[in-house]
Every structure is written in C-alpha cells, then in structure tokens.
Amino acid sequence: MAPTVVRDGPFRLFFFSREEPRMHVHVAHPDGEAKFWIEPSVALASHTGLSQKELAAAEEVVRRHLQEITDAWYKHFGR
C-alpha cells in the first residue's frame, strides 16, 4: 500500500508501507520519481527520470508540505 500524502501540480507525494524506518517521502511525477529524506533534514535520497529543474521543483513541493508529510508519517507509521 502506498498512501498518497499530497498532490501538488504534477507531483504526488506518498509513502511505501513497510519500507525503511527513517522518515522519507516518495515523489512521483509523469517523467519519473524521487525519494527525499525528511530527517535529519530534507535531502534527495535517489531519483530516476527527472531533470534538475524537476528535482528542484519536487524538493520545493516537499519543503512546502513538510508539516503535512511529517503529520501523515506519524499517523501512518506511529512515532
């Protein structure tokens, strides 16, 4: 199960259940995907298919929705 946290323009932010315990979010875009660490700070973990411009936009979406992502993480996975 991959619950959607946020949809923002062409981006869909979501989690994979039972992945790794470190807080992170996946970002899907029509051209590819990226994974961003949330802790200890927002940082690109990996990506495929996205241009540097799309990666920058994806990171901005993650930063803009950081509180929603964090709240959804704790609701879905617990503390």
C-alpha positions in Angstrom: 0.0 0.0 0.0 1.3 3.4 -0.9 -0.8 6.1 0.8 -0.9 9.5 -1.0 0.0 12.3 1.3 -0.2 15.3 -1.0 -0.9 16.1 -4.7 0.6 19.4 -5.8 0.6 20.2 -9.6 2.2 17.2 -11.4 3.6 15.8 -8.2 2.2 13.0 -5.9 3.9 12.5 -2.6 3.4 9.1 -1.0 4.9 6.5 1.4 5.5 2.8 0.9 4.3 0.8 3.8 6.9 -1.4 5.5 9.9 0.2 3.8 12.7 1.6 6.0 12.2 3.4 9.3 14.0 6.6 8.5 11.4 9.3 7.7 11.2 9.9 3.9 8.7 10.6 1.2 8.5 9.4 -2.4 7.6 11.9 -5.1 6.0 10.7 -8.4 5.9 12.9 -11.5 4.9 12.0 -15.1 8.6 11.9 -16.1 10.0 10.0 -13.1 10.3 9.6 -9.4 12.4 10.8 -6.5 12.8 9.9 -2.8 13.6 12.6 -0.2 14.9 12.1 3.3 12.9 14.2 5.8 15.2 13.6 8.8 17.5 15.0 9.9 16.8 17.5 7.1 15.2 17.5 3.6 17.7 15.9 1.2 17.5 14.0 -2.1 18.0 10.3 -1.5 17.5 9.0 -5.0 15.8 9.7 -8.3 15.1 8.4 -11.8 13.9 10.1 -14.9 13.7 13.7 -13.5 15.6 16.7 -14.8 17.5 19.0 -12.4 14.6 21.5 -12.9 12.0 18.9 -12.0 14.1 17.7 -9.0 14.3 21.3 -7.7 10.5 21.7 -8.1 10.0 18.3 -6.3 12.2 19.4 -3.4 10.2 22.7 -3.2 7.0 20.8 -3.0 8.4 18.6 -0.2 9.6 21.6 1.7 6.2 23.4 1.2 4.3 20.4 2.6 6.8 19.4 5.2 4.4 19.6 8.1 1.7 17.6 6.3 4.3 14.9 5.4 5.5 14.7 9.0 2.0 14.5 10.4 1.0 11.9 7.8 4.1 9.8 8.6 3.3 9.7 12.3 -0.3 8.9 11.6 0.6 6.1 9.2 3.7 4.6 10.9 3.4 5.9 14.5 6.1 7.6 16.5 
